[in-house]
Amino acid sequence: MALHDYQQGYTPSIKKKQGYTPVGYGIWRACAGRLIHVPKVNSRVYYFPKGHAEQASSPVNFSTMAVSKKAIQCRVTKVSYLADPKTEEVLVKYKLEPWKLDDENDVAVEGSGKSGVDTVEENPGFVSFNKILTPSDANNGGGFSVPRQCAVRIFPKLNFALETPLQNLLISDVKGTQWMFRHIYRGTPRRHLLTTGWSKFVNAKNIIAGDTVVFIRNIQTKELAVGIRRNFMDTPKLITTVPDNANAQKGFSRENRGRVSPKAVAKAAKRAENGMPFEAVYYPRPGLAEFVVAADKVEEACDWYWTTGTRVKMALETYDGLKKTWHHGSIASVVPIDLCSSDIEWRMLEVSWDDESKGLQKKQKMRKVNPWQLEFSGPTPPIHAPCNPLKKYKYGHTDSEGVTPLSSMGMPSTMAAQLNSSYFSIQGTRHMLSCVLPFNPPTPNSIEGMKAVTNWLTMMTSCPLA
């Protein structure tokens, strides 16, 4: 087959498909990034409608819909790794069904692995290298300057005994289309370049300066692949797939908004609220946090006191994708968790980032984050919150006198012991209360029940002793 056939994107064995394009997990992981965590099938998660709305191409007005819950427990029934056929950005498509409190398979789901997520930051079987394109790289009449580390890690070894070492590379994109590039080592000083084939690849993919290309190598088969992460602008700009084509439907926007239809988000939120199965699509992108999050991860984050001034850090991927870097800051404000509603606000923490992380400070979606996106970095250990409203507790257990211990209702054992000692353990204490209260709390087998327990605890701890 001639070289120009590959340059035009000739694909002898792959037919065009409607909708999203399936992508192998190894290539998807390299393109999505090492810090993206995807919950496993059959695991328990929290779905956040407001987080899903950030993926929409235009604002979603929840005030016009009967969507009151901020976080909805669900079970993951299917996960699909896909790519957008227009932009070639990778995405994950979830099929979820709202969690039932009396689900008989509770134990099986909870035991589906730590946090119920794929926590492997490395990508076994694949190596990759990212590069943010310079104006010279994105010039459709030029070549691509290959970082030495990329040439060594990803591309086959050149024969440096030749006067001008070169090779032809056959590389597949995320849709399976194969492209031929000439890899050459030349210049003064000498450097690695992709020349023939690169400019047509840039034109066909609508690549601009600021986009990121991800080169990937399958360790076992030695096959090469390339993915693209798009750069987005605050000012809307439409990019057409063919430069002289006026049909906007064939293009894609670089506006800093999502790609998902607002109707699809609204439909998913409504079905989730009503306890019906639904689908949700997530495009991994800086600033757009994961809105389907492993339940253990959310509940553990809500176990701690989050107060202003607390020192925290957040991990981000380095520009080359080889490691993660930590950004440090202090919590500036906190939206408190409503214990009575058993709910949690999306992006409840605002962080003031340190000087070296001021780039994050300029981005609204980096200033306001979720607790599970952060780690503590201060010299003093964090303090456990007295009661986590999101945790699933084992209720109904009573002691020898028929009293439900506070520790079984989600309170840390130290606090529960103190309250039990104050009110229950001393002989005759029950007769010393100056008000009449029920000593056995209601069983919270529903949201209403959890509210009743909260009210009961409030009365018990605020009622003075005679």
C-alpha positions as CSV (number, residue, x, y, z in Angstrom):
1,M,0.0,0.0,0.0
2,A,1.3,3.4,-0.9
3,L,2.4,5.9,1.7
4,H,-0.2,8.5,0.6
5,D,-3.0,6.1,1.3
6,Y,-2.1,6.1,4.9
7,Q,-1.7,9.8,4.9
8,Q,-5.3,10.2,3.8
9,G,-6.4,8.0,6.6
10,Y,-7.1,4.9,4.5
11,T,-8.4,2.1,6.7
12,P,-8.6,-1.3,4.9
13,S,-10.2,-3.3,7.7
14,I,-12.4,-0.8,9.8
15,K,-15.8,0.3,8.7
16,K,-17.3,3.6,9.9
17,K,-19.8,3.2,12.8
18,Q,-22.6,5.4,14.0
19,G,-22.3,7.0,17.5
20,Y,-19.3,6.6,19.8
21,T,-16.3,4.5,18.9
22,P,-15.3,1.6,21.2
23,V,-11.7,2.0,22.4
24,G,-9.4,-0.7,24.0
25,Y,-8.9,-0.1,27.7
26,G,-5.1,0.4,27.5
27,I,-5.4,3.1,24.8
28,W,-8.3,4.7,26.6
29,R,-6.4,4.8,29.9
30,A,-3.4,6.5,28.3
31,C,-5.6,9.1,26.6
32,A,-7.8,9.8,29.7
33,G,-4.9,10.2,32.1
34,R,-3.4,8.3,35.0
35,L,-5.5,10.0,37.7
36,I,-9.0,9.2,36.3
37,H,-10.7,6.6,38.4
38,V,-13.5,4.5,36.9
39,P,-15.8,2.6,39.3
40,K,-16.1,-1.1,38.7
41,V,-19.2,-2.8,37.4
42,N,-21.5,-3.9,40.3
43,S,-19.9,-1.4,42.7
44,R,-21.8,1.1,44.8
45,V,-21.3,4.7,43.8
46,Y,-22.7,8.2,44.3
47,Y,-24.1,10.0,41.2
48,F,-24.0,13.9,41.4
49,P,-26.5,15.6,39.0
50,K,-24.7,18.9,39.3
51,G,-21.4,17.3,38.4
52,H,-23.1,15.7,35.4
53,A,-24.5,19.1,34.4
54,E,-20.9,20.4,34.0
55,Q,-20.6,18.0,31.1
56,A,-23.5,19.6,29.2
57,S,-22.9,21.8,26.2
58,S,-25.3,24.5,27.7
59,P,-26.6,25.1,31.2
60,V,-29.1,22.6,32.8
61,N,-31.8,24.3,34.9
62,F,-32.6,21.8,37.7
63,S,-35.1,24.3,39.3
64,T,-37.6,23.5,36.6
65,M,-37.3,19.8,37.3
66,A,-38.3,17.6,40.3
67,V,-34.7,16.9,41.1
68,S,-34.0,17.6,44.8
69,K,-31.3,15.1,45.7
70,K,-27.7,16.4,45.4
71,A,-26.2,12.9,45.7
72,I,-27.9,9.6,44.7
73,Q,-26.5,6.2,45.6
74,C,-26.4,3.9,42.6
75,R,-25.1,0.6,41.4
76,V,-22.9,0.4,38.3
77,T,-24.3,-2.1,35.8
78,K,-22.1,-1.4,32.8
79,V,-19.0,0.6,31.9
80,S,-18.0,1.3,28.2
81,Y,-14.7,2.9,27.1
82,L,-15.4,5.0,24.0
83,A,-14.2,7.9,21.9
84,D,-16.1,10.8,20.4
85,P,-16.1,10.3,16.6
86,K,-15.8,14.0,15.8
87,T,-13.2,15.2,18.3
88,E,-11.6,11.8,19.1
89,E,-11.7,12.7,22.8
90,V,-12.1,9.6,25.0
91,L,-15.1,9.2,27.3
92,V,-16.7,6.7,29.6
93,K,-20.3,5.7,29.4
94,Y,-22.0,4.4,32.6
95,K,-25.2,2.5,33.0
96,L,-26.5,3.0,36.5
97,E,-29.4,2.0,38.6
98,P,-30.4,3.7,41.9
99,W,-29.4,1.8,45.0
100,K,-32.1,0.1,47.0
101,L,-31.6,0.1,50.8
102,D,-33.0,-3.4,51.1
103,D,-30.8,-4.8,48.3
104,E,-30.0,-8.5,49.0
105,N,-26.7,-8.3,47.1
106,D,-25.4,-5.5,49.4
107,V,-22.5,-7.6,50.7
108,A,-21.4,-8.8,47.3
109,V,-21.3,-5.2,45.9
110,E,-19.5,-3.8,48.9
111,G,-16.8,-6.4,48.5
112,S,-16.0,-5.6,44.9
113,G,-12.6,-4.2,45.7
114,K,-11.2,-1.3,47.7
115,S,-13.2,1.8,47.0
116,G,-14.8,-0.1,44.1
117,V,-12.6,1.7,41.6
118,D,-9.8,1.0,39.2
119,T,-7.1,2.6,41.3
120,V,-4.1,1.5,39.1
121,E,-2.3,4.7,38.1
122,E,0.1,2.8,35.9
123,N,-1.2,1.2,32.7
124,P,0.1,-2.4,32.6
125,G,1.0,-3.5,29.1
126,F,1.2,0.0,27.7
127,V,3.6,2.9,27.9
128,S,2.7,6.4,26.8
129,F,4.1,9.9,26.4
130,N,2.2,13.2,26.2
131,K,3.2,16.5,24.5
132,I,1.4,19.8,24.4
133,L,1.8,21.1,20.9
134,T,3.7,24.3,20.1
135,P,2.7,26.6,17.3
136,S,5.5,25.0,15.2
137,D,4.2,21.5,15.9
138,A,0.6,22.5,14.9
139,N,1.8,24.3,11.7
140,N,0.2,22.3,8.9
141,G,3.2,22.8,6.7
142,G,5.8,21.7,9.2
143,G,6.9,18.7,11.3
144,F,6.6,17.6,14.8
145,S,9.5,17.9,17.2
146,V,9.6,14.6,19.1
147,P,10.9,14.9,22.7
148,R,13.9,12.6,23.2
149,Q,12.1,10.7,26.0
150,C,9.2,10.0,23.7
151,A,11.4,8.7,21.0
152,V,13.2,6.4,23.5
153,R,10.1,5.2,25.4
154,I,7.6,4.8,22.5
155,F,9.2,4.5,19.1
156,P,11.3,1.6,17.8
157,K,15.1,2.2,18.1
158,L,16.7,4.0,15.2
159,N,19.9,2.7,13.5
160,F,22.3,5.4,14.5
161,A,25.0,3.9,12.3
162,L,23.3,5.5,9.3
163,E,24.3,9.0,8.3
164,T,20.7,10.1,8.7
165,P,18.8,7.6,10.9
166,L,15.2,7.3,9.8
167,Q,12.2,5.0,9.9
168,N,8.5,4.9,8.8
169,L,6.1,4.5,11.7
170,L,2.6,3.0,11.3
171,I,0.4,4.5,14.0
172,S,-3.4,4.0,14.7
173,D,-5.7,6.6,16.0
174,V,-8.5,5.9,18.5
175,K,-10.9,5.1,15.7
176,G,-8.5,2.5,14.3
177,T,-7.5,4.5,11.3
178,Q,-3.8,4.0,10.5
179,W,-1.4,6.8,9.7
180,M,2.2,6.6,8.4
181,F,4.8,9.1,9.7
182,R,8.5,9.4,8.8
183,H,10.6,9.5,12.0
184,I,14.0,11.1,11.3
185,Y,17.0,12.2,13.4
186,R,18.7,15.2,11.9
187,G,19.5,18.9,12.3
188,T,22.1,20.9,14.2
189,P,22.0,20.0,17.0
190,R,20.4,16.8,16.0
191,R,16.9,16.0,17.2
192,H,14.0,13.7,16.6
193,L,11.3,14.8,14.1
194,L,8.1,13.5,12.5
195,T,8.1,14.8,9.0
196,T,6.3,13.2,6.1
197,G,2.7,12.5,7.0
198,W,2.5,14.8,10.0
199,S,1.0,17.9,8.3
200,K,-1.9,15.9,6.8
201,F,-2.6,14.4,10.2
202,V,-2.7,17.9,11.7
203,N,-5.2,19.0,9.0
204,A,-7.4,16.0,9.2
205,K,-7.6,16.1,13.0
206,N,-8.1,19.9,13.3
207,I,-5.1,20.1,15.7
208,I,-4.1,23.5,17.0
209,A,-1.3,24.7,19.4
210,G,-2.3,23.8,22.9
211,D,-3.8,20.5,22.0
212,T,-2.0,17.4,23.5
213,V,-1.0,14.4,21.5
214,V,-0.6,11.1,23.4
215,F,1.7,8.5,21.8
216,I,1.1,4.9,23.1
217,R,3.0,1.7,22.6
218,N,1.6,-1.8,23.3
219,I,4.5,-3.5,25.1
220,Q,3.5,-7.0,24.0
221,T,2.6,-6.4,20.3
222,K,4.8,-3.3,19.7
223,E,1.9,-1.6,18.0
224,L,1.7,2.2,18.2
225,A,-1.3,4.4,18.7
226,V,-2.0,8.1,19.0
227,G,-4.7,10.0,20.9
228,I,-5.6,13.7,21.2
229,R,-6.6,15.8,24.2
230,R,-8.3,19.1,23.0
231,N,-7.4,22.5,24.3
232,F,-10.4,24.7,25.1
233,M,-10.9,28.4,25.0
234,D,-13.0,30.8,27.1
235,T,-14.1,32.5,23.8
236,P,-16.3,30.1,21.7
237,K,-14.7,29.0,18.5
238,L,-16.1,26.6,16.0
239,I,-13.7,24.3,14.2
240,T,-14.9,22.6,11.0
241,T,-13.7,19.2,10.1
242,V,-13.0,20.4,6.5
243,P,-11.5,23.9,6.4
244,D,-13.7,25.2,3.5
245,N,-16.9,23.5,4.6
246,A,-19.6,26.0,5.9
247,N,-21.8,23.3,7.4
248,A,-21.4,23.8,11.1
249,Q,-22.9,20.5,11.9
250,K,-19.7,18.8,10.7
251,G,-17.6,20.8,13.1
252,F,-17.0,20.9,16.9
253,S,-16.7,23.7,19.3
254,R,-13.7,24.6,21.4
255,E,-15.8,26.6,23.9
256,N,-14.9,25.6,27.5
257,R,-18.2,23.7,27.9
258,G,-19.1,20.0,27.9
259,R,-20.1,17.9,24.9
260,V,-23.2,16.2,26.4
261,S,-26.7,17.3,25.5
262,P,-28.5,19.1,28.3
263,K,-31.6,17.0,27.6
264,A,-29.5,13.8,28.2
265,V,-28.3,15.2,31.6
266,A,-31.9,16.2,32.6
267,K,-33.2,12.8,31.6
268,A,-30.6,11.0,33.6
269,A,-31.2,13.2,36.7
270,K,-34.9,12.7,36.5
271,R,-34.7,8.9,36.2
272,A,-32.1,8.8,39.0
273,E,-34.4,10.8,41.3
274,N,-37.3,8.5,40.5
275,G,-35.3,5.3,41.1
276,M,-35.1,4.3,37.5
277,P,-32.0,3.0,35.6
278,F,-30.2,5.6,33.5
279,E,-27.1,6.4,31.5
280,A,-24.4,9.0,31.9
281,V,-21.4,10.0,29.8
282,Y,-18.2,11.5,31.3
283,Y,-15.5,13.2,29.3
284,P,-12.2,13.3,31.3
285,R,-11.0,16.9,31.2
286,P,-9.1,19.2,33.5
287,G,-11.6,21.0,35.7
288,L,-14.4,18.6,35.1
289,A,-14.5,16.4,38.1
290,E,-15.8,12.8,38.1
291,F,-19.5,12.8,39.0
292,V,-19.8,9.1,39.4
293,V,-17.7,8.4,42.4
294,A,-17.1,5.2,44.4
295,A,-19.2,5.3,47.6
296,D,-16.3,4.4,49.9
297,K,-14.3,7.3,48.5
298,V,-17.1,9.8,49.1
299,E,-18.0,8.5,52.6
300,E,-14.4,8.4,53.7
301,A,-13.9,12.0,52.7
302,C,-17.0,13.0,54.7
303,D,-15.6,11.3,57.8
304,W,-13.4,14.4,58.4
305,Y,-13.9,17.9,59.7
306,W,-13.3,20.3,56.8
307,T,-12.7,23.7,58.2
308,T,-11.3,27.0,56.9
309,G,-7.5,27.2,57.1
310,T,-6.9,23.5,56.8
311,R,-3.9,22.7,54.6
312,V,-4.7,20.4,51.7
313,K,-3.1,19.2,48.4
314,M,-4.5,18.0,45.1
315,A,-2.8,15.8,42.5
316,L,-2.6,16.7,38.8
317,E,-0.9,14.9,35.9
318,T,2.4,16.4,34.7
319,Y,2.5,17.8,31.1
320,D,4.2,14.7,29.8
321,G,1.9,12.3,31.6
322,L,4.8,10.4,33.2
323,K,3.9,11.3,36.8
324,K,1.7,13.3,39.1
325,T,2.5,16.6,40.7
326,W,1.0,18.0,44.0
327,H,-0.6,21.4,44.3
328,H,-0.9,22.9,47.8
329,G,-3.3,25.3,49.3
330,S,-5.6,26.2,52.2
331,I,-9.4,25.8,52.5
332,A,-11.0,29.2,52.2
333,S,-14.7,28.3,52.7
334,V,-16.9,25.2,53.4
335,V,-20.5,24.4,52.6
336,P,-21.5,22.4,55.6
337,I,-23.0,19.0,55.2
338,D,-26.7,18.9,56.1
339,L,-27.0,16.0,58.6
340,C,-30.8,16.1,58.4
341,S,-31.0,15.6,54.7
342,S,-28.2,13.0,54.4
343,D,-26.9,14.9,51.4
344,I,-23.7,16.6,50.3
345,E,-23.2,19.7,48.2
346,W,-21.3,19.4,44.9
347,R,-18.0,21.3,45.1
348,M,-18.5,22.1,48.8
349,L,-14.9,23.3,49.4
350,E,-13.2,26.4,48.1
351,V,-9.4,26.4,48.1
352,S,-7.0,29.2,48.1
353,W,-4.0,27.8,46.2
354,D,-0.4,28.7,47.1
355,D,1.7,31.0,44.8
356,E,3.2,28.1,42.8
357,S,-0.3,26.9,42.1
358,K,-1.8,30.3,41.1
359,G,-2.7,28.8,37.7
360,L,-5.4,26.8,39.5
361,Q,-6.6,29.9,41.4
362,K,-7.6,31.5,38.1
363,K,-9.9,28.6,37.2
364,Q,-13.2,28.6,38.9
365,K,-13.6,24.8,38.7
366,M,-10.2,24.4,40.3
367,R,-10.9,26.8,43.2
368,K,-14.1,24.9,44.2
369,V,-13.6,21.2,44.6
370,N,-15.0,18.1,46.3
371,P,-13.5,16.6,49.5
372,W,-12.5,13.4,47.8
373,Q,-10.3,15.3,45.3
374,L,-8.1,16.5,48.2
375,E,-5.7,15.1,50.7
376,F,-4.6,16.7,54.0
377,S,-1.1,18.2,54.0
378,G,-0.9,20.0,57.3
379,P,1.4,19.1,60.3
380,T,-1.6,18.1,62.5
381,P,-3.8,15.1,61.7
382,P,-7.4,15.8,60.7
383,I,-10.3,15.3,63.1
384,H,-13.0,12.8,62.5
385,A,-16.5,14.3,62.1
386,P,-18.9,13.1,64.9
387,C,-21.5,11.7,62.5
388,N,-21.2,10.9,58.8
389,P,-24.7,11.2,57.2
390,L,-23.6,9.3,54.1
391,K,-22.3,6.2,55.8
392,K,-24.4,3.0,55.7
393,Y,-24.6,1.7,59.3
394,K,-25.9,-1.5,60.8
395,Y,-28.9,-0.5,62.8
396,G,-31.1,-2.6,65.1
397,H,-28.3,-3.8,67.3
398,T,-29.1,-3.3,71.0
399,D,-27.2,-4.0,74.2
400,S,-28.3,-6.2,77.1
401,E,-30.8,-3.5,78.3
402,G,-32.3,-3.0,74.9
403,V,-30.6,0.3,74.2
404,T,-29.0,1.0,70.8
405,P,-25.4,2.0,71.2
406,L,-24.5,5.3,69.7
407,S,-21.4,3.8,68.0
408,S,-23.7,1.7,65.9
409,M,-25.3,4.8,64.5
410,G,-22.2,6.2,62.9
411,M,-20.6,8.0,65.8
412,P,-16.9,7.5,66.4
413,S,-16.3,5.1,69.3
414,T,-14.6,7.8,71.5
415,M,-17.6,10.2,71.2
416,A,-20.1,7.4,71.6
417,A,-18.4,6.1,74.7
418,Q,-18.4,9.6,76.2
419,L,-22.1,10.1,75.5
420,N,-23.0,6.5,76.6
421,S,-21.1,7.2,79.9
422,S,-22.8,10.5,80.4
423,Y,-26.3,9.3,79.9
424,F,-26.6,5.5,80.2
425,S,-23.7,3.9,82.0
426,I,-24.2,5.5,85.4
427,Q,-26.7,3.7,87.5
428,G,-29.9,5.8,87.9
429,T,-29.0,8.3,85.2
430,R,-32.1,7.7,83.3
431,H,-34.1,9.1,86.2
432,M,-31.9,12.3,86.3
433,L,-33.0,13.6,83.0
434,S,-35.2,16.7,83.4
435,C,-37.1,15.9,80.3
436,V,-38.8,12.8,79.0
437,L,-37.2,11.3,75.9
438,P,-37.4,7.9,74.2
439,F,-34.2,6.0,75.0
440,N,-34.4,3.7,71.9
441,P,-33.9,5.7,68.6
442,P,-36.1,4.9,65.6
443,T,-34.7,2.6,63.0
444,P,-33.5,4.6,60.0
445,N,-34.5,2.3,57.1
446,S,-35.3,5.4,55.0
447,I,-34.3,9.0,54.6
448,E,-37.2,9.9,57.0
449,G,-35.8,7.5,59.5
450,M,-32.4,9.0,59.3
451,K,-33.9,12.4,60.0
452,A,-35.7,11.0,63.0
453,V,-32.4,9.6,64.3
454,T,-30.7,12.9,63.9
455,N,-33.5,14.7,65.8
456,W,-33.3,12.0,68.5
457,L,-29.5,12.5,68.9
458,T,-30.0,16.3,69.0
459,M,-32.5,16.1,71.8
460,M,-30.4,13.6,73.8
461,T,-27.2,15.6,73.6
462,S,-28.8,19.0,74.3
463,C,-31.1,17.9,77.1
464,P,-29.6,19.1,80.5
465,L,-29.3,16.7,83.5
466,A,-31.3,17.5,86.6
